[in-house]
Amino acid sequence: MKDQPSLRVALVGYGYAGKTFHAPLIRSVPGLELATVVSRDPGKVHADIPDVTVVDDARAAFADAAIDVVVIASPNDTHEPLARAAMEAGKHVVVDKPFALDVVQARALAEVAARERRVLSVFQNRRWDSDFLGVRKLMEDGSIGEVTHFESHIDRFRPQVRARWREQQGPGSGVWYDLGPHLIDQALLLFGVPGRVLASLAVQRDHGEVADWAHVVLEYGRRRVILQASMLVAGGSPRFTVHGTRGSVVKPLADRQEAQLLAGMSPGAPGWGDDADDLLLHDGDGQVTRMPSRPGDQRRYYMALRDAVRGQGDNPVSPQQAISVMAVLEAAIISAAEGRAVAPSLSDAERAAWNGGLVDTRA
């Protein structure tokens, strides 16, 4: 790797996602160089990264022959056109979640990637969170037996509606588009594509414009997977609660990497990804065993992306996986609107992108 030149990266967007996650993670990974940021506020960018080139038009970054990879961290409704334009300009592309606004757009982007022979990936950084890694390991090693109930929460307490595009009327806004892709991706990674999706979405905050509460049930035979996101949960909820035929596991608190990034910690610094919150393993006799949490490391997404672009590894999140996440997200929206369970509309090949999941799905 030392003999290979670094891949030069252009980051489109320097809002919350670009500033908090993408820029520091990219800059921490050997073999990647954050060369250009697309932003209308160069002062904001240069306050953090003095030596980076800042341009105000994404097309200028796409036209730069020195750029190898483009990362799209702009508002959700721009993901599809920007990703398409970048690939057609010869760039490999990372799209922040959600991949697109719907399944039609997602499939179209996958077709462009295949035609242009470009790596197209989705930033599903929470596959490398401490909470998910710990729960996944206990499930895989059989500690709780056959999983019958899996519950995943991302709950916050933000009673005031903020003047941000994510909380205002517009394509791709609302809590389900914001947090749903993370919740869905983790569930599909474990269990594969569900048979049906049953969902309820609501606006609960005063002056709310878009859904700020989501409760979604994924059906896998007798197993039920519950995905929950809310903006009115003071004190929070357990991040994961998983029940099985031999016991249960609870992960009370969420991964700390986002908080560490907000506090200015550099990815990879001492203590990076550490999680002092134990997993609680309950057996059938009422005994509780505290299991230390495994460290998280979201840098691993960009390490895998680097290797995929160099032809030295697999795409960490393939377009086919992104399509099925969008199909489940879309099925939930239809279910909430029509009050019925909806089967995700996917081909056999798209379903096969998950190989049935990592966990025994016989439940």
Protein Blocks (a to p, Z undefined) as FASTA:
>chain_A
ZZpccdddddehjafklmmmmmmmmmmpghiacfbdcdfblklmmmmmmmbccdfbfklm
mmpmkbmbdcdfbdfklmmmmmmmmmmnopacdddddfblbfklmmmmmmmmmmnopacd
dddfklmgfklmmmmmmmmnomnopafbdcdddddddfbacddfklggcehiajklmmmm
mmmmmmmmmnopafbdcdddddfbghiabdcbdcddddehjbccdddddfbbghiaafba
cddfkbccddfbacfklmmmmnopaehiahihpafbdcddddfkopacddddddddfklm
mmmmmmmmnopaccfbafklmmmmmmmmmmmmmmmmnopacdddddfklmmmnnnpjbdc
kZZ
